Amino acid sequence: MRNKVSVAALAFIVAVMGSLAVADVMIPNTEIKSAPAAKGSHQWVPVDQDVWAVFLEAPEYHFAKARESLANKDAKTAAAEIREGAKLLRFQAKRLDAAVGDLYTLAKQVSAGKVTAGDKMDTVLANANKALDYHEPLVPVAEGDDELLMESGQYHIAQAKTKLSAKDKSGAAAEIRKAIAFVKIEAAHTGHEVSGEMKSALDDMEALAKKAESGADVGTKELDQAFSRALNALHKSKL
């Protein structure tokens, strides 16, 4: 699914958008210059495609887990996984809702004669178009925080540890990389670059993923330590 977003998922997202209020939204990018924000609109930034792919694929990841849990007669876990997928879709809808809000703001300004042509109009229209672009997406940066992103990172670390215990090393590597992606998404969502201690910790997590992928043993303690360092660096960047 890395080459495109499913039509069904996109249709769901657009449908949910109509039920949401226009709000400050969140999401991804790392170490890339942001696009200029037009007055009265959100600041939008480009997103690394690999990081963005993890976010887009996350709902179906949870839905697959729900199917598996229900097949194993674990209705409680299945329901929890469905809720996690729904939260991520709602989060995505809020991001697209920001683009809609910017367009209505622009339309109002154009109607009032405050915008006639030029860079401001082009910027808002381009940002709206790229909100749906998989290969070169733009997303709005929010000043606030959202626990969902960090909870998702912690979820994937827990999954990685479970897979390491089960000797599923390739599966553990995949889960570690998903956790890395969510840390990067949270950093971008709050307007921070992945650098310094945070980058060092994420590099260490990637090294652990490669180690597991090679078939070597990876200790859950060293994974916890690297992830904790990344979270601590992220927390310090917000202060």
Buried (B, 14 or more C-beta within 10 A) or exposed (E): EEEEBEEEBBEBBEEBBEEBEBBEBBBBBBEEEBBEBBEBBBBBBBBBEEBBBBBBBBBBBBBEBBEEBBEEEBEEBBEBBBEBBBBBBBBBBBBBBBBBBBBEBBEEBBEEEEBEEEEBBEBBBBBBEBBBEBEEBBBBBBEEEBEBBBEBBBBBBEBBBBBBEEEBBEBBBBBBBBBBBBBBBBBBBBBBBBEEBBBBBBBBBBBBBBBBBEEEEBEBEBBEBBBEBBBEBBEEBEE
